[in-house]
């Protein structure tokens, strides 16, 4: 995951939401552009695109595949991704080789289904569980927005079955948080003003203790009493970032010595 991944994915989701609301199939062209840029940014966009495709097929919106626009969108995304594919072929698929090496060396912590769910709740922050969970439930129950709920469900299962890192799911959560915010806003609309203020205050105060863990500009993980080399899943991301600094330094030394 990087800073651009959620931007491209949520751009795609925004386009899908517009299609679901307006029925404008031509908007798939924008989906293709954003998905293509997302593929150039991170290969994980393939999994995201697969989840969207399955979600559409599982709903009455599958009729979109009888129209040309979604196919043109796929061609646009493929065109963006084609130089990357050619590079992979010419260099004997180094990305696949890297993934195989990581799996063979046991670098990643493999989590079971319950542990994977627990990590999602912990890392997104437990106080936000009612927010994104209510968003997911709303999407799945509402016929218009079911594609969005199924997109998350398919992607989540895909990541768990594939033993992906827990943070691979993070870029898709803004969609659920937005949906949950709508649900909570509607619920609070019929309550006293102080309940709205209290809801925001509780979330804001609960988030303060987690700031050292999510703000990489602070001193190293040791400032929180954590060992950055520890492979405990909750801080694996921090450990990986710190190890990459060491790897980069060694790489520079190798080039200088050569």
N, C-alpha and C positions, 0 to 999 in steps of 0.2 A: 504494500500500500504506500502511496505517496500523496502529496497534497493535491495533485490534479485528478486522481482517480475518482474521488467522490464528486468532483465538479462535472466530469464527463458523464458519470453514471446518473447523477441527479438531473443533468440536462436531458438525458435520454428519458428518464422517468417523467420529467415535465412534459416532454413531447407526447409520450404515451397518455398521460393524463388529459392533455388537450384533445387527443384523438378520441378518448373515451367520452369526453364531455361533448365534443362538437361533431364527432363522426367524420372529421376531415381527413380522409385517407392520404391526401397529398403530404400531410405532415410527416409521414414516414420517411420522406426524403431527408428531413432534418435529423431524424433518428439515425439514419445511415451515416450522415456526416459526423455527428457526435460520436457514434459508436466506432467509426473508422479512426477518428482521432484518439479515442480511448484505447483502441487496439495498438496504436503506435506508442501510446504511453505505457500500457501494461497489458501483458498477455491474459491476465485474469479477466479482462473484459470479454473474452470468449465465453467464460462460464456465466457471466452476467447476461450476455446476449442469448445464450442457451436457455437460461431461466426465463427470460422474457418470452422467447419463442414457445416454450412449453406452456407457460401461463396463458398465452393467447390461444393456443390450441385447445386448452382445457375449458375454455369458456365459449359463449356464443359469438365472441369476437373472432373466432376462427374463420369467419367469412372474409376477413381481411386477406387471407391467403388466396382468395378467388379473384382478388384485384391486383393490378399490376404494381401499385406503389410500394407495397412492402417488399416485393421482389427487387425492384429498382433500388430500394434502400439497402438491401443486402448486397447488391452489386457495388454500390458506392462504398460501403464499408470494406468489402473485399478489395476494391481498388486501392483504398488507403493502405490496407494491410499488405498488399502484394509485394512491395519492396522488402518488407520485413521477412516475408516468406522466402523470397529469392535469396536474401542474405543467409537465412537459416539453412537453406538447401546447399548453398555454395560452401558453407562452413560446417557442414555435417551436423546440423541441429544442435548447436552448443547449449541452447536453453534446456532441451530435453536431457542432454548429458549432465548438465548442472543439477537438475532436479533428481536424476538418478543417483548422483554422487551424494547429494544431501540425504536422500533416503537410505543409501547404503551406510553412510557414516553415522546415522542416527542422531543427526544434529537437532532435528525438530522433536519436540515433545508430542507424542501421539496420545490424544485424549479420547476417552470413551464418550458415548453419547451424553451421559449425564454430566460428566466433567466438562464437556464442550459447552453445554448449555450454561453450566455454572460460571464458566469463564466469560461468557457473553454478558450475563447478568452483572458480574463483578466489574468487568472492564468498562462497560457502558455506564456503570454506576447503578447500584441497587435502587437508589431513589428514583431513577428514571424508568425502572421496570414497568410501573403502571402506565407510564406515558406511551412507550413504544408498543407494549402489549395491547393496550386499548386501541392503538392505531392499527395493529395487525388484525385484531378481531373485527374492527369496523370494516376494513378493506375486504376481509373474507366474507362477511355477512352481506355487504352491500353489492348488489348485482352489477352496478355500474363500475365499481372500483375493484372487483374481485381479481382482476388481472394483476393489480399491484400486490395484493396479499399473496397470491399464488407465486408471483415472481420471487418474493422473499422466501416463501416456504421451499420452493424448488432449489433456490440458490443455497439456502441454509443446509438442506439435506445433502446437496452436492458437496459442499465444503466439509461436512462432518464425515460423510462416507469416504471422501478422498483424503481424510486425515490432514486437512489443511491447517495452517496456523490459525489460531483463534481470531487474529486481527484481520484476516482476509474478508471477514463478513462486515467489518466496520463501515466501509464506504456506502453500504446500502441502508444503514440505519436512519439517515436524515429523512428518508421517505416515511418511515414508521413514526419517527418523532413528530413530523409535521402532521400526520394523520391523527396521532394521539393528542396533539395540541388542539386540533379541531374538536375532537370528542370532549376533551376536558373543558374547552371554552363553552361549548353548548351546555354542558352540565352545570357549569358555574354561572351561566347567564340567569338561571332561575334562583340563584342563591344570593345571600347578602354580599355586599361589596367586600367586607372584611375577609370572606372566605377566598376570594380571588387573590387578595394581597397575601394571605397566609400561605396559599399554594405556591406562589412565586418565592416567598421568603424561605419556606421549608426546602425547596429545591436548591436555592442559592446557598443557603447555610450548609446544607449537606454536601455540596460540591467543594467547599473550601478545603477540607482535609485532603482531598484527592489532588489538589493543584501541584504538589511536588512530584507526583507520579506522571502527570500528563504535560508538564511544562519542561521540555528538554533543555531550555536555556538555563535552568537552575544548575547548581553544582551536581556532580555525578550522583548516581543512585545512592552512594554512601551517605549522602546528606539526609536520607530518609532511614538510615540504618539498614540498607539493603546491600547485598553483595552482587555487583553487576555481572559477575561470572556465574552466579547461581543459575541453574536451568529450571527453576520453579516456573511453571507456565505463566503465572501472573506477571513476572518481571522478565520473561524471556525477550520481549521486544527491546527492553532497555539494555539487556546484556548483549543482544545482537548489534545494536547501534554502537556500543562501546568497543566491541570486538572489531567492527569494521574500521574504526579509527586505527587500531593496531595493525590490521591487515594493510591499510593504505600506507602507513609509515614504512612497513616492511617492503612494500612494492616499490616505493620511492628509493629506498636504500639499494634494492636490487638493480634498478635502472642506473643509479649513480655509480655503482660498483662495476657495471658492465661497460 
